[in-house]
């Protein structure tokens, strides 16, 4: 199961990089929150994104602050959890 999740996360990362999404997200302190391929929050602040992640993944928003800052700073994809229908929830 863990190998499957790793492969899926890699596929999501490759798709985002191929589409050119990661460099755009690196501009400024804004980031996107996605559920699978569906954009949940576009160009959100760290606070907005962490609140959205808490709703989708559970736990308090502060649990996701470090990952959100990393995604906003570097433009990298940060997988947070597996959401409904086994879709990855991630920042980019």
C-alpha positions as CSV (number, residue, x, y, z in Angstrom):
1,X,0.0,0.0,0.0
2,X,2.8,2.4,0.8
3,X,4.5,1.7,-2.5
4,X,1.2,2.6,-4.2
5,X,0.9,5.9,-2.4
6,X,4.5,6.7,-3.2
7,X,3.9,6.0,-6.9
8,X,0.8,8.0,-6.9
9,X,2.5,11.0,-5.2
10,X,5.3,10.8,-7.8
11,X,2.7,10.7,-10.6
12,X,1.0,13.8,-9.2
13,X,4.3,15.6,-8.9
14,X,5.4,14.7,-12.4
15,X,2.0,15.9,-13.8
16,X,2.2,19.2,-12.1
17,X,5.8,19.8,-13.1
18,X,5.0,18.8,-16.7
19,X,2.1,21.3,-16.8
20,X,4.4,24.0,-15.5
21,X,2.3,24.5,-12.3
22,X,5.1,24.4,-9.8
23,X,7.2,27.4,-10.9
24,X,4.0,29.6,-11.0
25,X,3.2,28.6,-7.4
26,X,6.6,29.6,-6.2
27,X,5.9,33.3,-6.8
28,X,5.3,35.0,-3.5
29,X,3.6,33.6,-0.4
30,X,0.6,32.1,-2.2
31,X,-0.1,28.4,-2.9
32,X,-2.7,26.1,-4.2
33,X,-4.6,23.3,-2.4
34,X,-5.7,20.4,-4.5
35,X,-7.7,17.3,-4.0
36,X,-6.6,14.9,-6.7
37,X,-6.8,16.9,-9.9
38,X,-9.4,19.3,-8.5
39,X,-8.2,22.8,-7.5
40,X,-9.8,23.5,-4.1
41,X,-8.0,26.8,-3.4
42,X,-6.2,28.9,-6.0
43,X,-3.4,31.3,-4.9
44,X,-4.4,31.1,-1.3
45,X,-2.5,32.5,1.7
46,X,-0.8,30.1,4.1
47,X,-3.6,30.7,6.6
48,X,-6.4,29.9,4.1
49,X,-4.6,26.9,2.7
50,X,-3.9,25.4,6.2
51,X,-7.6,25.8,7.1
52,X,-8.6,24.0,3.9
53,X,-6.1,21.2,4.5
54,X,-7.5,20.8,8.1
55,X,-11.0,20.4,6.6
56,X,-9.9,17.8,4.1
57,X,-7.3,15.9,6.1
58,X,-8.4,16.5,9.7
59,X,-6.6,18.0,12.7
60,X,-5.9,21.6,13.5
61,X,-4.7,24.0,10.8
62,X,-1.4,24.6,12.6
63,X,-0.5,21.0,11.8
64,X,-0.1,22.0,8.1
65,X,1.7,25.4,8.4
66,X,5.3,24.0,7.8
67,X,4.2,22.1,4.7
68,X,2.3,25.2,3.4
69,X,5.3,27.5,3.9
70,X,7.5,25.0,2.1
71,X,5.1,24.8,-0.9
72,X,4.8,28.6,-1.0
73,X,8.5,29.2,-0.7
74,X,9.8,26.6,-3.2
75,X,6.8,25.8,-5.4
76,X,7.2,22.1,-4.7
77,X,4.3,19.7,-4.3
78,X,3.7,18.6,-0.7
79,X,1.3,15.7,-0.2
80,X,-0.7,16.0,3.0
81,X,-3.0,13.0,3.1
82,X,-5.2,10.7,1.2
83,X,-8.7,12.2,1.0
84,X,-12.1,10.9,-0.3
85,X,-11.9,8.2,-2.9
86,X,-8.2,7.7,-2.3
87,X,-7.3,11.1,-3.9
88,X,-4.2,12.8,-2.7
89,X,-4.6,16.2,-0.9
90,X,-1.6,18.4,-1.6
91,X,-0.2,21.9,-1.7
92,X,1.7,23.2,-4.7
